[in-house]
């Protein structure tokens, strides 16, 4: 039986709690990101929750910045990886961007670069460190 992956934009506090719990587990717990770097720009961001067969599995968000539209905080629980959750999150976030979103970018962890390339993102500039993890800035072409 294949997994049923659903991605929804969320604003309800109970659903946002699930988003934040996933990010806490992946970024703070698993990747040792400092908690103070993880929790910023929450009110101005558009949040997404992915579920697999109804269970929370992944999270992401986008926000408008002074440069353009930034995709951020893509996180999939370790037990749910390899099922296409991250791809569905990217699709949902891109589909939700406003029509005027011309400059779309993100900071990709090294291991996620191939995922974003599938959606037309290209590395720009040198590799850099963010929260102790190597990243590339990627821009959608």
C-alpha positions in Angstrom: 0.0 0.0 0.0 1.4 3.4 -1.0 1.5 6.2 1.5 -1.0 9.0 1.1 0.8 12.3 1.3 -1.1 15.5 1.9 0.2 19.0 2.3 -1.9 21.8 3.7 -1.2 25.5 4.4 -1.9 25.9 8.1 -2.8 28.8 10.4 -4.7 27.1 13.2 -2.6 27.1 16.4 -3.0 23.3 16.9 -1.7 22.6 13.3 1.1 25.2 13.8 2.1 23.3 17.0 2.6 20.2 14.8 4.7 22.2 12.3 6.9 23.6 15.1 7.2 20.1 16.7 8.5 18.7 13.4 11.0 21.5 13.1 12.1 21.2 16.7 12.7 17.4 16.2 14.6 17.7 12.9 16.5 21.0 13.3 17.1 21.4 17.0 17.1 17.7 18.0 18.6 15.9 15.0 20.8 18.6 13.5 21.7 20.5 16.7 20.6 23.9 15.4 20.5 26.5 18.1 16.9 27.0 19.1 17.2 30.8 19.1 18.0 30.6 15.3 15.1 28.3 14.6 12.3 30.5 15.8 12.2 33.7 13.8 9.9 35.4 11.3 7.0 33.0 12.3 4.2 35.6 12.1 5.1 36.8 8.7 5.6 33.3 7.2 3.2 31.0 5.4 3.4 27.6 7.0 2.7 24.1 5.6 2.2 20.7 7.2 2.7 17.5 5.4 1.0 14.3 6.6 1.5 10.7 5.6 -1.7 8.6 6.0 -3.0 11.4 8.4 0.1 11.5 10.6 2.4 14.6 10.8 5.5 14.0 8.6 7.0 17.3 7.4 6.9 21.0 7.5 8.0 24.1 5.5 7.2 27.7 5.0 7.7 30.7 2.7 7.9 34.4 3.4 8.4 37.6 1.5 11.8 39.3 2.2 13.4 42.5 0.9 15.1 40.3 -1.8 12.0 38.3 -3.0 10.3 35.2 -1.9 12.2 32.8 0.4 11.4 29.1 0.8 12.5 27.9 4.2 12.4 25.3 7.0 11.9 22.2 4.9 11.9 19.4 7.5 10.8 15.8 7.2 10.7 13.4 10.2 13.4 10.7 9.9 10.8 8.0 10.0 9.0 9.5 7.0 11.9 10.2 4.7 12.2 8.5 1.3 8.5 8.6 0.6 8.3 11.8 -1.4 7.2 14.1 1.4 9.9 16.7 0.7 8.9 16.9 -3.0 5.3 17.3 -2.1 6.2 20.1 0.3 8.2 21.9 -2.4 5.3 21.6 -4.9 2.8 22.9 -2.4 5.0 25.9 -1.4 5.7 26.9 -5.0 2.0 26.6 -5.9 1.1 28.9 -3.0 3.4 31.8 -4.0 1.7 34.9 -5.4 1.7 35.4 -9.1 4.1 38.4 -8.7 6.7 36.2 -7.1 9.5 36.6 -9.6 12.7 36.2 -7.5 12.3 32.9 -5.6 15.2 31.6 -3.5 16.2 29.4 -0.6 19.2 28.3 1.4 19.7 24.6 0.7 21.5 22.2 3.0 24.1 20.3 0.9 22.2 17.0 0.9 19.0 18.8 -0.3 20.5 20.5 -3.4 19.5 17.6 -5.8 15.8 17.9 -4.6 15.6 21.6 -5.3 17.3 21.2 -8.7 14.4 19.0 -9.7 12.2 22.1 -9.3 14.4 24.5 -11.4 16.6 25.9 -8.6 20.3 26.5 -9.3 23.2 27.2 -6.9 24.4 30.7 -6.9 27.5 31.8 -5.0 29.9 29.9 -2.8 28.9 27.3 -0.1 28.4 28.9 3.3 27.6 27.8 6.8 24.3 28.5 8.5 23.5 27.2 12.0 26.6 25.0 11.8 25.5 23.3 8.5 26.8 23.8 5.0 24.4 25.4 2.6 24.2 26.8 -1.0 22.0 29.7 -1.9 19.7 28.5 -4.7 17.5 30.6 -7.0 14.6 29.4 -9.1 15.3 29.9 -12.8 
